[in-house]
Amino acid sequence: MRPITDDADATPAPFDPDDHVARLRAQIDAAKARRAGYRAQAAETVARGGPERPTEEELGIIKTDDTVGRIAADASQEIRSRLSRLTSRFGRRGKK
């Protein structure tokens, strides 16, 4: 039986501190650039007077004309309409 070995027996590249420092500096520079962008956005927001308020539609607020008085008026109109149709039907039958 052969012993189990790892196929990746290649020796790792030697550690280069200059490359490591260069990568860290690049990460720091990227973080500073993001921070500068965030600060610019914040300054624009302050210049506008604060963040934009979401619209009532975005908040899910729906305004309708469904007051109790309006609903009662619609219901009474519907009842009158149906009674009118019923009386006209029965009125025709009685006249024949």
Rosetta constraint file for C-alpha pairs under 8 A:
AtomPair CA 16 CA 20 HARMONIC 6.50 0.50
AtomPair CA 17 CA 21 HARMONIC 6.09 0.50
AtomPair CA 18 CA 22 HARMONIC 6.10 0.50
AtomPair CA 19 CA 23 HARMONIC 6.21 0.50
AtomPair CA 20 CA 24 HARMONIC 6.27 0.50
AtomPair CA 21 CA 25 HARMONIC 6.09 0.50
AtomPair CA 22 CA 26 HARMONIC 6.19 0.50
AtomPair CA 23 CA 27 HARMONIC 6.31 0.50
AtomPair CA 24 CA 28 HARMONIC 6.19 0.50
AtomPair CA 25 CA 29 HARMONIC 6.06 0.50
AtomPair CA 26 CA 30 HARMONIC 6.17 0.50
AtomPair CA 27 CA 31 HARMONIC 6.20 0.50
AtomPair CA 28 CA 32 HARMONIC 6.16 0.50
AtomPair CA 29 CA 33 HARMONIC 6.19 0.50
AtomPair CA 30 CA 34 HARMONIC 6.28 0.50
AtomPair CA 31 CA 35 HARMONIC 6.15 0.50
AtomPair CA 32 CA 36 HARMONIC 6.14 0.50
AtomPair CA 33 CA 37 HARMONIC 6.27 0.50
AtomPair CA 34 CA 38 HARMONIC 6.24 0.50
AtomPair CA 35 CA 39 HARMONIC 6.14 0.50
AtomPair CA 36 CA 40 HARMONIC 6.18 0.50
AtomPair CA 37 CA 41 HARMONIC 6.27 0.50
AtomPair CA 38 CA 42 HARMONIC 6.17 0.50
AtomPair CA 39 CA 43 HARMONIC 6.14 0.50
AtomPair CA 40 CA 44 HARMONIC 6.26 0.50
AtomPair CA 41 CA 45 HARMONIC 6.21 0.50
AtomPair CA 42 CA 46 HARMONIC 6.20 0.50
AtomPair CA 43 CA 47 HARMONIC 6.11 0.50
AtomPair CA 44 CA 48 HARMONIC 6.27 0.50
AtomPair CA 45 CA 49 HARMONIC 6.51 0.50
AtomPair CA 45 CA 50 HARMONIC 5.27 0.50
AtomPair CA 45 CA 51 HARMONIC 5.76 0.50
AtomPair CA 46 CA 50 HARMONIC 5.08 0.50
AtomPair CA 46 CA 51 HARMONIC 7.62 0.50
AtomPair CA 54 CA 58 HARMONIC 6.01 0.50
AtomPair CA 54 CA 59 HARMONIC 6.68 0.50
AtomPair CA 55 CA 59 HARMONIC 6.38 0.50
AtomPair CA 56 CA 60 HARMONIC 6.18 0.50
AtomPair CA 56 CA 61 HARMONIC 5.04 0.50
AtomPair CA 56 CA 62 HARMONIC 7.28 0.50
AtomPair CA 57 CA 61 HARMONIC 5.54 0.50
AtomPair CA 57 CA 62 HARMONIC 6.68 0.50
AtomPair CA 65 CA 70 HARMONIC 7.12 0.50
AtomPair CA 66 CA 70 HARMONIC 6.00 0.50
AtomPair CA 66 CA 71 HARMONIC 6.10 0.50
AtomPair CA 67 CA 71 HARMONIC 6.18 0.50
AtomPair CA 68 CA 72 HARMONIC 6.10 0.50
AtomPair CA 69 CA 73 HARMONIC 6.11 0.50
AtomPair CA 70 CA 74 HARMONIC 6.16 0.50
AtomPair CA 71 CA 75 HARMONIC 6.14 0.50
AtomPair CA 72 CA 76 HARMONIC 6.10 0.50
AtomPair CA 73 CA 77 HARMONIC 6.14 0.50
AtomPair CA 74 CA 78 HARMONIC 6.21 0.50
AtomPair CA 75 CA 79 HARMONIC 6.19 0.50
AtomPair CA 76 CA 80 HARMONIC 6.14 0.50
AtomPair CA 77 CA 81 HARMONIC 6.15 0.50
AtomPair CA 78 CA 82 HARMONIC 6.25 0.50
AtomPair CA 79 CA 83 HARMONIC 6.09 0.50
AtomPair CA 80 CA 84 HARMONIC 6.00 0.50
AtomPair CA 81 CA 85 HARMONIC 6.34 0.50
AtomPair CA 82 CA 86 HARMONIC 6.20 0.50
AtomPair CA 83 CA 87 HARMONIC 6.08 0.50
AtomPair CA 84 CA 88 HARMONIC 6.12 0.50
AtomPair CA 85 CA 89 HARMONIC 6.24 0.50
AtomPair CA 86 CA 90 HARMONIC 6.24 0.50
AtomPair CA 87 CA 91 HARMONIC 5.70 0.50
AtomPair CA 88 CA 92 HARMONIC 6.21 0.50
AtomPair CA 89 CA 93 HARMONIC 6.54 0.50
AtomPair CA 90 CA 94 HARMONIC 6.18 0.50
AtomPair CA 91 CA 95 HARMONIC 6.34 0.50
AtomPair CA 92 CA 96 HARMONIC 6.55 0.50
